Amino acid sequence: MLTPEEKADYKKSFQELKNTEMKMINPTNEKKKKGTVTMTIHLGMEFGITLFLFLWLGKKADEYMGISPWLFFLFGLMGFFTALYRLIKSAGRLSRD
């Protein structure tokens, strides 16, 4: 039979071991925080680059065809909605992880 003090010691040791094991399984370290910040910056850069690329293509198409602002606006809208779609898709993937 164990005394109450021994039971308390075993219970305390078991709890410490369980806490250590949980930290090894699911560590709350800085890597996850850095990954989230990096992914957030990536999403913003991707949005901006996609929009810029579509606007640039619209401007070049306007210069080639000679119908000045129309293709610029059309490609700008296409770029905005494409970038928005990719942002929502990537954010959903980020929230699942």
N, C-alpha and C positions, 0 to 999 in steps of 0.2 A: 504494500500500500504506500502511496505517495503522500507526503505531508502537503498541507496547503501551500507552503513556501516553494516546494519543489514543483508543484503543479503550475504555480505562477511563473517560475523560471522557465519551465518547458513551454508554456504558452507564449511567453515573451520571446524565447528563442525561435519558436515556430513562426511567430508573426514577423520577426526580423528576416528570417529565411524567405518567407513568402513575399515580403516587400522587395527583397533583393532580386528574387526570381522575376517578379513583375517588371522591375526596371530593366532587366536583361531582355525580356520579351518585347516590351513596348517602351523604349527609351524616349524620354522627353528632352532631347538635346537640341543644340542649336542648328543641326543640319536641316531639320524640318522647317524651322523658321526661315533659314536662309533660302531654302528651296521655294518657299511661298513668296518671299520678296522677289526672288529672281524670276519666278513665273509671272508675277504681277507686272514687273518691268517688261518682260517679254511680250505680254499681252498688249500693253500700250504701244510698244515699238512696232509690233506686227500690225496693229490697227493703223498707225500713222504711215507706215511704209506702203501698205496696201492701198490706202487712199491716195497717197502721193503718186504711186505708180499708175493708177487708173486716170488720175487727172493729167499726168504727163502724156499718157497714151492718147487721151482725148484732145489735148492741145496739138499733138503731132498729127492726128487724124484730121483736125480742122485745118491745119496748115497745108496738108496734102490735098484735101478735097476743096478747100476754099469756102467753106460754109461756117464762118467763124465761131460764134459761141455755142452752137447747138451740140456738137459732139463732145465738147468740153463738159457741158452740163450733164449730158447723158452718161458719159463715162464717169463723171464725178458721182452721180447717183448710184450707178452700178458699183463703183468702188466703195461707197459708203455702206451699201447694203451687204456687199460681200464681206467687208471688214467687220461689220456688226454680226453677221452670221458666224464668222470664224471666232469672234470674241465670245459669243454666247456658247458656242460648241466647246471652246477651250476652257472657259470658266466652269462649265458643267463637269468637264473631265477633272479639273482641279479640285472641285468640291467633293467629288467621289473619292479622290485619293486622300 
